[in-house]
């Protein structure tokens, strides 16, 4: 037992909505400059006693402590990037007349509910919360029921620097507090990060009150390695992290690799030599480089995908050793490479969200592009080529909200850029100027000039 969190009642969730609604008019009337000042001051609290807070997050989440430290830092950095857009909040576009001169501005929406997942809860919160607050909205944060402790403490510290009711946090079970925070006429927008099925449930609930939704969902992200790709220690370290960081439990991690046949063996060797150095264990052990999967049902799911690939005759190379002693029987899983599986296998078609990845070769770039786009997901992809011109041409044809070049994953994500997915990877965008606008309502005022 890591700790305890309150299980709010539906009535208490409604009280949070009421508090946010009451605080909204004054917060919306506060100048963007003052809002930004308060947000930056609030962000300074996130890293207070960060060693203890990161340890707590790792205990409830399972990932290694350096990742949890970066999780905390993500909220700080993303608050800073949001506040750099302060001058855009009240920008007015003028469409000149006569006969009508129209002023187009952007207004805050009201109460925003933000629902975050277990894997990177605090950093993911930073992709939406600061933007929603800077825009003049008030916010209710719903932490993940399976990892509510560290994020609740971070939000509490942050909220203490803001006026009462502007930022609220409610912990509890989805079945109890979900409807009051989503299907509620006093909630203007719901921002959800999680699975595709979870996003569909949020949409269904929000439809009852016509509440606006912003969904950042799963991604079966592809890596396209072309014939002229150059492998370096740096970019291979980056690719390895972009696959296996957080035991593969990151939405923008690579989940499929399509590699030109001439580069296949070299790629396998590069990944294998890094996998051979993996040490599985608990986050409390400083020598651990890969922790367990977060929950047992998901361990069963990923294990089943790998076993199906084995049964179908794919070559599966597993690495490392499972922990023994006190940690035997935990949600640890040997990381693996699945070489040339049938493209119809679930480990290729579905988002495994675990420490395994299929590697499939191709010979023609058009075939590679087709394979990359043959999915119902579209969050992030990457193209690997020594030619910037090729990266521009091929990258523009990959169906995803964000495309990396010669890298993949969170460490090289441009935090200034808008982020979100296409197809079943979501709708709406977070971060950047577009992310700010996603928490505002356009407002047009037509002035007669006759």
C-alpha positions as CSV (number, residue, x, y, z in Angstrom):
1,X,0.0,0.0,0.0
2,X,1.5,3.3,-1.2
3,X,-1.0,5.6,0.3
4,X,-4.7,6.5,0.4
5,X,-6.8,8.9,-1.6
6,X,-10.3,10.2,-0.9
7,X,-13.2,8.5,-2.8
8,X,-15.4,11.5,-3.5
9,X,-19.1,11.1,-3.7
10,X,-21.1,12.4,-6.7
11,X,-22.3,15.2,-4.5
12,X,-18.8,16.3,-3.7
13,X,-17.9,16.2,-7.4
14,X,-20.9,18.5,-8.0
15,X,-19.5,20.8,-5.3
16,X,-16.3,21.1,-7.2
17,X,-18.1,22.1,-10.3
18,X,-20.1,24.7,-8.3
19,X,-16.9,26.1,-6.9
20,X,-15.3,26.4,-10.3
21,X,-18.5,28.0,-11.7
22,X,-18.5,30.5,-8.9
23,X,-14.9,31.4,-9.4
24,X,-15.2,31.7,-13.2
25,X,-16.5,35.3,-13.7
26,X,-13.7,36.9,-11.6
27,X,-11.0,34.8,-13.1
28,X,-12.2,35.4,-16.7
29,X,-12.2,39.2,-15.9
30,X,-8.6,39.0,-14.6
31,X,-6.1,40.3,-17.3
32,X,-4.1,37.6,-19.2
33,X,-0.9,39.2,-17.9
34,X,-2.0,38.7,-14.3
35,X,-3.2,35.2,-15.0
36,X,0.2,34.4,-16.5
37,X,2.0,35.9,-13.5
38,X,0.0,33.7,-11.1
39,X,0.4,30.6,-13.2
40,X,4.2,31.0,-13.3
41,X,4.3,31.6,-9.6
42,X,2.1,28.4,-9.1
43,X,4.4,26.4,-11.3
44,X,7.3,27.1,-9.0
45,X,5.7,24.9,-6.4
46,X,5.7,21.7,-8.5
47,X,9.3,20.8,-7.9
48,X,9.2,21.5,-4.2
49,X,10.7,18.4,-2.5
50,X,10.8,16.8,-5.9
51,X,12.8,13.8,-4.8
52,X,10.1,12.7,-2.4
53,X,7.3,13.5,-4.9
54,X,9.0,11.6,-7.7
55,X,9.5,8.6,-5.4
56,X,5.8,8.7,-4.5
57,X,4.8,8.8,-8.2
58,X,7.1,5.9,-9.0
59,X,5.7,3.8,-6.1
60,X,2.2,4.2,-7.4
61,X,3.0,4.1,-11.1
62,X,5.9,1.7,-11.4
63,X,8.2,3.6,-13.7
64,X,11.8,4.5,-12.7
65,X,12.4,7.6,-10.6
66,X,14.2,9.7,-13.2
67,X,11.1,9.4,-15.4
68,X,8.9,10.5,-12.5
69,X,11.2,13.5,-11.9
70,X,10.8,14.5,-15.5
71,X,7.1,14.0,-15.2
72,X,6.9,16.7,-12.5
73,X,9.2,19.0,-14.6
74,X,6.9,18.6,-17.6
75,X,4.1,20.6,-15.8
76,X,6.6,23.3,-15.0
77,X,7.9,23.6,-18.5
78,X,4.5,23.4,-20.2
79,X,3.2,26.2,-17.9
80,X,6.1,28.3,-19.1
81,X,5.4,27.6,-22.7
82,X,1.7,28.3,-22.2
83,X,2.4,31.7,-20.6
84,X,4.6,32.7,-23.5
85,X,1.3,33.0,-25.5
86,X,-0.1,35.6,-23.1
87,X,-0.3,38.2,-25.8
88,X,-2.4,35.9,-28.0
89,X,-5.2,35.5,-25.5
90,X,-7.1,38.7,-26.2
91,X,-5.9,39.2,-29.8
92,X,-8.7,40.7,-32.0
93,X,-8.9,40.2,-35.8
94,X,-10.6,42.9,-37.7
95,X,-12.5,42.3,-41.0
96,X,-12.9,45.8,-42.4
97,X,-16.1,47.2,-43.8
98,X,-18.3,48.8,-45.1
99,X,-21.0,47.8,-44.8
100,X,-20.0,45.8,-41.7
101,X,-16.7,45.8,-39.8
102,X,-16.4,42.5,-37.9
103,X,-14.3,42.0,-34.8
104,X,-13.3,38.4,-34.1
105,X,-12.1,37.7,-30.6
106,X,-11.7,34.6,-28.4
107,X,-13.5,34.2,-25.0
108,X,-13.0,31.8,-22.2
109,X,-15.5,28.8,-22.1
110,X,-16.2,28.4,-18.4
111,X,-15.6,25.3,-16.3
112,X,-13.2,22.7,-17.9
113,X,-12.8,19.1,-16.6
114,X,-9.4,17.6,-17.3
115,X,-9.1,13.8,-17.0
116,X,-5.5,12.4,-17.1
117,X,-4.1,8.8,-17.3
118,X,-1.7,6.9,-15.0
119,X,1.4,6.9,-17.2
120,X,2.6,10.5,-17.2
121,X,-0.2,12.2,-15.2
122,X,1.5,15.4,-14.2
123,X,3.3,16.2,-17.5
124,X,0.1,15.3,-19.5
125,X,-1.8,17.7,-17.2
126,X,0.6,20.4,-18.3
127,X,-0.5,20.0,-22.0
128,X,-4.0,21.3,-21.1
129,X,-4.3,22.8,-17.6
130,X,-2.1,25.9,-18.0
131,X,-3.6,26.7,-21.4
132,X,-7.2,26.3,-20.1
133,X,-6.3,28.6,-17.1
134,X,-4.4,31.2,-19.2
135,X,-7.5,31.4,-21.4
136,X,-9.6,32.4,-18.4
137,X,-11.3,29.1,-17.7
138,X,-11.6,27.5,-14.3
139,X,-10.5,23.8,-14.0
140,X,-11.4,20.6,-12.2
141,X,-8.7,17.9,-12.4
142,X,-9.7,14.2,-12.2
143,X,-6.6,12.1,-11.4
144,X,-6.4,8.4,-12.5
145,X,-7.9,6.2,-9.8
146,X,-4.9,3.9,-10.0
147,X,-2.3,6.6,-9.5
148,X,-3.9,9.6,-7.8
149,X,-1.4,10.6,-5.1
150,X,1.5,12.5,-6.6
151,X,-0.7,14.4,-9.1
152,X,-3.2,15.4,-6.4
153,X,-0.4,16.8,-4.3
154,X,1.1,18.7,-7.2
155,X,-2.3,20.2,-8.1
156,X,-3.0,21.2,-4.5
157,X,0.3,23.1,-4.3
158,X,-0.4,24.7,-7.7
159,X,-3.9,25.7,-6.7
160,X,-2.8,27.4,-3.5
161,X,-1.2,30.1,-5.6
162,X,-4.5,30.8,-7.4
163,X,-7.8,32.4,-6.3
164,X,-10.1,29.9,-4.5
165,X,-12.2,27.8,-6.9
166,X,-10.0,28.4,-9.9
167,X,-8.3,25.1,-9.8
168,X,-9.8,22.0,-8.1
169,X,-9.0,18.3,-7.8
170,X,-11.4,15.5,-7.2
171,X,-10.3,11.9,-6.7
172,X,-12.5,8.9,-6.8
173,X,-14.0,6.1,-8.9
174,X,-15.0,6.7,-12.5
175,X,-18.5,5.2,-12.0
176,X,-19.2,7.6,-9.2
177,X,-17.7,11.0,-10.1
178,X,-17.5,10.6,-13.9
179,X,-21.0,11.8,-14.8
180,X,-21.0,14.8,-12.5
181,X,-17.7,16.0,-14.0
182,X,-18.6,15.2,-17.7
183,X,-22.4,15.1,-18.3
184,X,-23.0,18.3,-16.6
185,X,-24.5,21.5,-18.1
186,X,-22.2,23.6,-15.9
187,X,-19.1,22.0,-17.5
188,X,-18.2,23.7,-20.8
189,X,-15.5,21.4,-21.9
190,X,-14.0,18.0,-21.1
191,X,-10.3,17.3,-21.9
192,X,-9.6,13.5,-21.8
193,X,-6.3,11.7,-22.3
194,X,-6.6,7.9,-22.4
195,X,-7.7,4.9,-24.4
196,X,-9.9,4.9,-27.5
197,X,-12.6,3.1,-25.7
198,X,-12.4,5.6,-22.8
199,X,-12.7,8.5,-25.3
200,X,-15.8,6.9,-26.8
201,X,-17.3,6.7,-23.3
202,X,-16.5,10.4,-22.6
203,X,-18.1,11.4,-26.0
204,X,-21.2,9.4,-25.1
205,X,-21.5,11.0,-21.7
206,X,-20.8,14.5,-23.0
207,X,-23.4,14.2,-25.7
208,X,-26.1,14.3,-23.0
209,X,-25.3,18.0,-22.3
210,X,-23.7,18.8,-25.7
211,X,-20.4,19.5,-23.8
212,X,-17.4,20.2,-25.9
213,X,-14.7,17.4,-25.8
214,X,-11.0,17.4,-26.5
215,X,-9.6,13.8,-26.8
216,X,-6.0,12.7,-26.9
217,X,-6.3,9.0,-27.3
218,X,-4.1,6.0,-28.1
219,X,-1.6,5.7,-30.9
220,X,-0.2,2.7,-32.8
221,X,2.7,4.9,-33.8
222,X,4.8,3.8,-36.7
223,X,8.5,4.2,-37.5
224,X,9.5,4.3,-41.2
225,X,13.2,3.7,-41.8
226,X,14.3,4.4,-45.4
227,X,17.2,3.0,-47.3
228,X,19.3,6.1,-46.8
229,X,18.8,6.3,-43.0
230,X,21.9,6.8,-41.0
231,X,22.2,5.2,-37.5
232,X,24.2,7.0,-34.8
233,X,24.7,6.3,-31.2
234,X,22.6,9.3,-30.4
235,X,19.6,8.6,-32.6
236,X,19.6,4.9,-31.8
237,X,19.5,5.8,-28.1
238,X,16.6,8.0,-28.9
239,X,14.8,5.4,-30.8
240,X,15.3,2.9,-28.0
241,X,13.9,5.3,-25.5
242,X,11.1,6.1,-27.9
243,X,10.0,2.5,-27.9
244,X,10.8,1.2,-24.4
245,X,10.6,4.2,-22.0
246,X,8.1,3.8,-19.2
247,X,8.0,0.1,-20.1
248,X,6.4,1.1,-23.4
249,X,3.5,2.8,-21.7
250,X,3.5,6.1,-23.5
251,X,0.9,7.1,-26.1
252,X,3.5,8.5,-28.5
253,X,6.0,5.7,-28.1
254,X,6.8,3.8,-31.3
255,X,4.6,0.7,-31.6
256,X,5.5,-0.6,-35.1
257,X,8.7,-0.4,-37.1
258,X,8.8,-0.6,-40.9
259,X,12.4,-0.8,-42.0
260,X,14.0,-1.0,-45.5
261,X,15.3,-4.6,-46.0
262,X,18.9,-3.2,-46.4
263,X,18.8,-1.7,-42.9
264,X,16.9,-4.4,-41.1
265,X,19.8,-6.4,-39.7
266,X,21.7,-3.3,-38.5
267,X,18.5,-2.0,-36.8
268,X,18.0,-5.3,-35.0
269,X,21.6,-5.3,-33.8
270,X,21.4,-1.7,-32.5
271,X,18.2,-2.4,-30.5
272,X,19.4,-5.7,-29.3
273,X,22.6,-4.4,-27.8
274,X,20.6,-1.8,-25.8
275,X,18.1,-4.4,-24.7
276,X,20.9,-6.6,-23.4
277,X,21.7,-3.8,-20.9
278,X,18.1,-3.6,-19.5
279,X,17.7,-4.4,-15.8
280,X,14.2,-5.2,-14.7
281,X,13.2,-4.3,-11.2
282,X,11.3,-2.0,-8.9
283,X,11.8,1.8,-9.0
284,X,13.2,1.7,-5.5
285,X,16.4,-0.1,-6.9
286,X,18.7,2.6,-8.4
287,X,20.1,0.0,-10.8
288,X,16.6,-0.6,-12.4
289,X,16.3,0.7,-15.9
290,X,12.8,-0.8,-16.7
291,X,10.0,-1.2,-14.2
292,X,6.8,-3.3,-14.2
293,X,3.7,-2.7,-16.2
294,X,1.2,-0.6,-14.2
295,X,-1.6,-3.1,-13.8
296,X,-2.0,-6.9,-13.9
297,X,-4.8,-6.9,-16.5
298,X,-2.6,-5.0,-18.9
299,X,0.3,-7.4,-18.2
300,X,-2.0,-10.3,-19.3
301,X,-3.0,-8.3,-22.4
302,X,0.6,-7.6,-23.6
303,X,1.7,-11.1,-22.7
304,X,-1.1,-12.5,-24.8
305,X,-0.1,-10.4,-27.8
306,X,3.5,-11.7,-27.6
307,X,2.4,-15.3,-27.2
308,X,0.1,-15.1,-30.2
309,X,3.0,-13.9,-32.3
310,X,5.1,-16.8,-31.0
311,X,2.3,-19.3,-31.8
312,X,1.9,-17.8,-35.3
313,X,5.6,-18.5,-36.0
314,X,7.1,-15.0,-35.7
315,X,10.7,-14.8,-34.4
316,X,10.4,-13.3,-30.9
317,X,13.7,-12.3,-29.2
318,X,13.3,-11.6,-25.5
319,X,15.9,-9.9,-23.3
320,X,16.8,-9.5,-19.6
321,X,15.9,-11.5,-16.5
322,X,12.7,-11.3,-14.5
323,X,13.2,-10.2,-10.8
324,X,13.4,-12.9,-8.2
325,X,12.8,-12.9,-4.4
326,X,10.4,-10.3,-3.0
327,X,9.6,-9.0,-6.5
328,X,9.0,-12.3,-8.2
329,X,5.5,-12.5,-9.7
330,X,5.1,-8.8,-10.2
331,X,3.9,-7.2,-13.4
332,X,7.4,-7.4,-14.9
333,X,7.7,-8.5,-18.6
334,X,10.8,-9.3,-20.6
335,X,11.2,-6.7,-23.4
336,X,11.2,-8.2,-26.8
337,X,11.6,-7.7,-30.6
338,X,9.1,-9.4,-32.8
339,X,10.7,-9.9,-36.2
340,X,8.7,-10.2,-39.4
341,X,5.3,-11.0,-37.8
342,X,2.3,-11.4,-40.1
343,X,0.9,-7.9,-40.5
344,X,-2.6,-9.1,-39.5
345,X,-1.4,-10.1,-36.0
346,X,-2.8,-8.2,-33.0
347,X,0.7,-7.1,-31.9
348,X,0.9,-5.2,-35.2
349,X,-2.8,-4.0,-35.5
350,X,-3.4,-3.1,-31.9
351,X,-1.6,-0.7,-29.6
352,X,0.3,-3.0,-27.3
353,X,1.3,-0.3,-24.8
354,X,4.1,-2.5,-23.5
355,X,7.8,-3.4,-23.9
356,X,7.6,-5.2,-27.2
357,X,7.6,-4.0,-30.9
358,X,7.1,-5.7,-34.3
359,X,9.8,-5.1,-36.9
360,X,8.6,-5.6,-40.6
361,X,10.8,-5.0,-43.6
362,X,9.9,-3.4,-47.0
363,X,11.7,-2.7,-50.2
364,X,9.7,0.1,-51.8
365,X,9.1,3.4,-50.1
366,X,5.5,3.5,-51.4
367,X,4.9,0.2,-49.7
368,X,6.4,1.5,-46.5
369,X,4.1,4.6,-46.5
370,X,1.1,2.3,-47.2
371,X,2.0,0.1,-44.3
372,X,2.5,3.1,-42.0
373,X,-0.9,4.5,-42.8
374,X,-2.8,1.2,-42.7
375,X,-4.1,1.7,-39.2
376,X,-7.1,3.3,-37.4
377,X,-4.7,5.3,-35.3
378,X,-2.8,8.5,-36.1
379,X,-1.1,10.1,-33.1
380,X,2.7,10.2,-33.9
381,X,4.9,8.7,-36.6
382,X,8.5,9.1,-37.6
383,X,10.5,9.0,-40.8
384,X,14.2,8.2,-40.8
385,X,16.3,9.4,-43.8
386,X,19.5,11.4,-44.3
387,X,17.7,13.7,-46.7
388,X,15.7,16.6,-45.3
389,X,13.9,16.9,-48.6
390,X,12.8,13.3,-48.4
391,X,11.8,13.8,-44.8
392,X,9.5,16.7,-45.8
393,X,8.0,14.8,-48.7
394,X,7.4,11.5,-47.0
395,X,6.6,13.0,-43.6
396,X,3.8,15.1,-45.1
397,X,2.2,11.9,-46.4
398,X,2.2,10.1,-43.1
399,X,-1.3,10.2,-41.5
400,X,-0.6,11.5,-37.9
401,X,-0.9,14.6,-35.9
402,X,2.9,14.8,-35.3
403,X,5.7,13.4,-37.4
404,X,9.3,13.1,-36.1
405,X,12.5,13.1,-38.3
406,X,15.3,10.8,-37.2
407,X,13.9,10.6,-33.7
408,X,10.8,9.4,-32.0
409,X,9.1,10.2,-28.7
410,X,8.7,12.7,-25.9
411,X,12.3,13.8,-25.5
412,X,12.4,15.4,-29.0
413,X,8.8,16.6,-29.0
414,X,8.7,20.4,-29.7
415,X,6.7,21.6,-26.7
416,X,5.8,24.8,-28.5
417,X,3.9,22.9,-31.2
418,X,0.3,21.8,-31.1
419,X,-0.2,18.2,-30.3
420,X,-3.0,15.7,-30.9
421,X,-4.1,12.8,-33.2
422,X,-6.2,12.1,-36.2
423,X,-8.5,9.1,-37.0
424,X,-9.2,7.3,-33.7
425,X,-6.3,8.9,-31.9
426,X,-8.4,11.8,-31.0
427,X,-9.9,15.2,-31.8
428,X,-8.9,18.7,-30.9
429,X,-5.4,19.8,-30.0
430,X,-3.4,20.7,-27.0
431,X,-0.4,23.0,-26.6
432,X,0.8,25.8,-28.8
433,X,-1.4,28.6,-30.1
434,X,-4.0,26.2,-31.5
435,X,-4.1,24.4,-28.1
436,X,-4.8,27.8,-26.4
437,X,-7.7,28.4,-28.9
438,X,-9.1,25.0,-28.2
439,X,-10.0,26.4,-24.7
440,X,-11.6,29.5,-26.1
441,X,-14.8,30.2,-28.0
442,X,-14.6,32.4,-31.1
443,X,-16.7,35.5,-30.8
444,X,-17.7,37.7,-33.8
445,X,-19.0,41.3,-33.4
446,X,-20.3,42.9,-36.5
447,X,-20.4,46.7,-36.4
448,X,-22.5,48.6,-39.0
449,X,-20.5,51.0,-41.1
450,X,-23.2,52.2,-43.4
